[in-house]
């Protein structure tokens, strides 16, 4: 039987293990080890690091199964370690860098203050997340890389698991560069798309659609979803949007979508859908980050989404399980 303090000490140790991963990500150690083993001195020289300090980090990473020693003071990547490279599909490097980013690290470290005062300590110090990112271009680039990496598996899953065959026009509300929309359009050649986001997002989104050869099938439109969204789409997608907002703002967004959509339209909401039971779930980890960073941002259970949708003019029809704990909620207007 494990000691009662075991889970607590494991969580404490998790901070140290994550810090080692963050160091590996920031120094691009996995990229340098991609071609084969290196000595600590060789790796430190390539990464611009202090060799004795790096050796201690590699020792921790080896205990985690991310690297392994091969000979005296030489290390190579394991299968897990290769996922930390920046040049592989489904790389997790950007996710590690995002959580270690200075503002996010501040947010998590000050979660007790947030809980005491009921307002995000991050927002109090830095302002809303997207203003912070606009003021910190390096952090914004890390965030964009993270969102791209996070969207890729979701995009494939949405395109594969939802039937768009009867749809004519899909509106991706606050869709960023449009990775999910592009995947759906490629899988459904008769479908047309509208990518809707803030004005400063539009140039990069338009360029991405051109790079995918989809500019003739996708219109890129700027605007504010608190005011209105494009009219007469028959499928509207809100992907990782509602969890940024409290219920009052979520209802405002949803009602704007409801009033804009065609009579036979459908709403798709891509979010973590928390289980009602007290069991581990990646969405609960995500919820701590939402609590720390956003004033009002929250992950929700199926029942909570059902209530939110009902108040906004929708009925929850089904939840399609996707990858990494996410779900695709289909809702119909009533």
LINFEN-V672396 format. One line per field, one symbol per residue. ss: DSSP state (@ for helix, = for strand, . for the rest). psi: psi as a letter, one per 30 degrees, with the letter a starting at -180 (. if undefined). burial: I if it has 24 or more other C-alpha atoms within 12 Angstrom, else O. A space follows every 50 residues. Layout:
# LINFEN-V672396
ss = ???
psi = ???
burial = ???
This chain:
# LINFEN-V672396
ss = .....@@@@@@@@@@@@@@@@@@@@@..@@@@@....==@@@@@@@@... @@@@@@@@@@@@@...===....====.@@@@..........@@@@@@@@ .@@@@@@@@.@@@@@@@...@@@@@@..@@@@@@@.@@@@@@@@@@@@@@ @@@@@@@@@@@.......=====.....@@@@@@@@@....======.@@ @@@@@@@@@@@......=====............=====..@@@..@@@@ @@@@@@@@@@.....=========.......@@@@@@@@@@@@......= =@@@@@@@@@@..========....========.
psi = klkffeeeeeeefeeeeeeeeeeeeefheeeffeflklleeeeeeefhlj eeeeeeeeeeeeffgelkkjajhkllkaeeeffflfglkhkgeeeeeeff keeeeeeefgeeeeeefgkkeeeeefalefeeeefieeeeeeeeeeeeee feeeeeeeeefkjgffkekkjjkhgbfgeeeeeeeefiffklljkkalef feeeeeeeeefgggfffkkkklajffellklglfkkkjjheffflleeee eeeeeeeefflleglkkkjjlkjklflilkkffeeeeeeeeeekjfkkll leeeeeeeeefgglkkeljjkalhglkjkkkkk.
burial = OOOOOOOOOOOOOOOOIIIIIIIIIIIIIIIIIIOOIIIIOIIIOOIOOO OOOIIOIIIIIIOOOIIIIOOOIIIIIIOOIIIIIIOOOIIIIIIIIIII IOIIIIIIOIIOOIOOOOIIIIIOOOOIIIOIIOOOOOIIOIIIIIIIII IIIIIIIIIIOIOIOOIIIIIIIIIIIIIIIIIIIIIIOOIIIIIIIIOO IIOIIIOIIOOOOIIOIIIIIIOOIOOIIIIIIIIIIIIIIIIIIIIOII IIIIIIIIIIIIOOIIIIIIIIIIOOOOOOOOIIOIIIIIIIIIIIIIII IIOIIIOIIIIIIIIIOOIIIIIOIIIIIIIIIO
